[in-house]
Amino acid sequence: MEDRNRVVPASYLIPMDGERILLLRRFNTGYEDGNYSFIAGHVERGESFTRCIIREAWEEAGITVREEDLRILHVMHRNSGAPKNNERVDVFFAVTEWGGQITNGEPEKCDDLSWFPMDDLPANTIPYIRQVVEGIRSREFYSETGWEG
C-alpha cells in the first residue's frame, strides 16, 4: 500500500473588536515561543474545525463562542517545515461576540493576551500569522506558504 499524504488540521480564532484583533504570545511550548499568534489548536480525531475552535476558545481564553457566531475569514495550506507531518491545513475563524471575560486560561503556555490593530502587528508576530492577517485585510480567502523552491 502506498504511503498516503498526512495532513495536520488546525483551527484558529480571531476575536475582533473593530479593526483590533486579539493575539497571544506563546510561552514555554517549544514552538515559536516569544512570538504572537491566535487562539488555536489541532483538530482532534473525530472533531470538526468548528468544534475544535469552540473548545480552544474556552481552554485558552476562557470564553464561550457559539457556532453561529463564527465566520471563516481565511484558509491556509502550509508546509510547516517539520521533519514529519509537515503539511497543514489551517482554518481561521473570526468572532465578534462571545460569552465571558477574556482571560489567560493557559499561563503555562502563554504569557500575554493583548489587542492589536490589524495594521500594526507586533514585530514578533509569527510570519504565517502575519501573512494571514494581511490576506484578511486584502479580502484574500485562501493562501499558501512554505511551498517555495
WONORCOR-V984876 format. One record per pair of residues at least 12 apart in sequence whose ideal C-beta (glycine too) atoms are under 6 Angstrom apart, sorted by the first residue. I is the first residue (numbers start at 1). J is the second residue. Records with the same first field share a line. If there is no record, write none. Layout:
BEGIN
I = J / J
END
This chain:
BEGIN
6 = 85
7 = 87 / 89
8 = 85 / 88
9 = 43 / 89
10 = 40 / 42 / 90
11 = 49 / 52 / 53 / 91
12 = 38 / 40 / 92
13 = 38 / 39 / 53 / 57 / 93
14 = 38 / 94
15 = 95
16 = 94 / 96
19 = 117 / 118
20 = 115 / 117
21 = 118
22 = 115
23 = 36 / 116
24 = 110 / 113
25 = 111 / 112
27 = 110 / 111
29 = 109
32 = 126
35 = 124 / 126
36 = 122 / 125
37 = 126 / 129
39 = 56 / 57 / 60 / 61
41 = 56
49 = 91
50 = 67
53 = 93
59 = 105
60 = 105 / 106
61 = 102 / 105
62 = 100 / 103 / 105
63 = 98 / 100 / 102
64 = 99 / 100
65 = 95 / 98
69 = 95 / 97
70 = 93 / 95
71 = 94
72 = 93
73 = 92 / 94 / 136
74 = 92 / 132 / 135 / 136
75 = 91 / 142
76 = 90 / 143
77 = 89 / 144
78 = 145 / 146
79 = 146 / 147
92 = 132
118 = 133 / 137
128 = 145
131 = 145
END
